Amino acid sequence: MANRLDDTSAARRSDDPSIGGIVDLVKSYAKQETLGPLKGAGKWLAFGAIGAVLLGFGLALLLLGVLRLIQTEWEWAARGSWSWISYLVVLVACVVIIVLSISRINKASLNKERD
């Protein structure tokens, strides 16, 4: 019964033709349409930023490990005039990772409306 009274009082306030009723209606609409989606977007961005930092750190360590592996296992690549080849291999691996990452971004899903 109390819920029914609250519904009718809310309906009366939204039907109120006075300036105060219109202001209340606009405030409630603005809260509904802006705060809800912004909270969801903030959570989405926070998880994305944390994931990006952790993936970046992990990939940097992985590429450094590959560099050290090449320098220790290929002795000819660690000294002399061929010392730059290990850096080139890691640079190519880094470019391949970047290209794969960019190609996997699905731009259609970034603008998809929730049902």
N, C-alpha and C positions, 0 to 999 in steps of 0.2 A: 504494500500500500504506500509506503514512504517513497519507494522508487517511482511509483506512478505520479506522486505529487511533484517529485523532482523533475520528471520529464515534462509535466505540464507547465511548471514554472520556467523551465528552460525554453519551452516553446513560446511562452508569453514574452520572455525577454527578447527572443530572436524576432518575434513579430512586433515588438514595440517600435512604433514609428518615431520615437524621440531620438535626439542626437546621442544620448547615452546608450540607448539600445543598439544603435548602428555602430558606435565605437566598440561596444562589447562584442558585437558580431564580427567586426573586422579584426579585433585582437585575437579572438578564438580561432578564426580562420587562418590568420598569419601564423599562430603557434602550431596549428595542425599541419599546415603545408610547408613550413620551413624547419622547425625544430626537429621533427621526426626524421626527415631525410638527412638532415645535417648530422644527427647523432649516428646514423648508420654509416654515412660517408666517413666520419671521423674514425670510427672503429675500423673500417675497411682500409683507410689510409695508414693507420697506426700499424696494423698487421702487415701491410705491404712494405712499409718502411723498415720494420724490424726484420722481415724476411730478406729484403734487399741488402741490408747491412750484413746479416749473417752469411748470406750466399756470397757476397763480395769478399768477405774475410776468408771464407773457406776456399774460394777459387784463387785468391791471392796466395794462400798457403800451398795449395795444390800446384800452382804454376811455379812457385819458388822451389818446391820439392822436385818438380820435373827438371828445372834448371840445374839443381845440385846433382841430380841423378845423371844427367847428361855429362856434366863436368867431371864426375868421379868415374863413370863407367867408360866413357870415351876419352882416354888420356890424350889423344891427339887433338881433341876439341877443347882441352883445358889450357893448353899453352901454345905459344908460337903464333903464327899468322892466322891460324884457324880458330882462335879463341872466340871469335864473334859468332860462329855458327850455332853455338848453344843458345845464345840470346835470340838469334833469328828463329830457331825452332820454337822457343817459348813465345815469341811475338806472333808467329803464325798460329799457334794454338790459341792464343788470346783472341786474335781476330776471328778465328773459327767459332769460338764460344760466343763472341759478341754477335756475329751474324746469325747463329742459331737462335740466340735469345731474342733478337729483334724479329726474326721470321716467325717465331711462335706467338707473338702478340696478336690476339684476335681483336681487331678494332670494333667489330660488330658487338662483341659481348661487353664492351666498355659502355655502350650507350643503351643497352637492353633494359627495358622497363621490367620491374618486378610484378608478377601476377598475384 
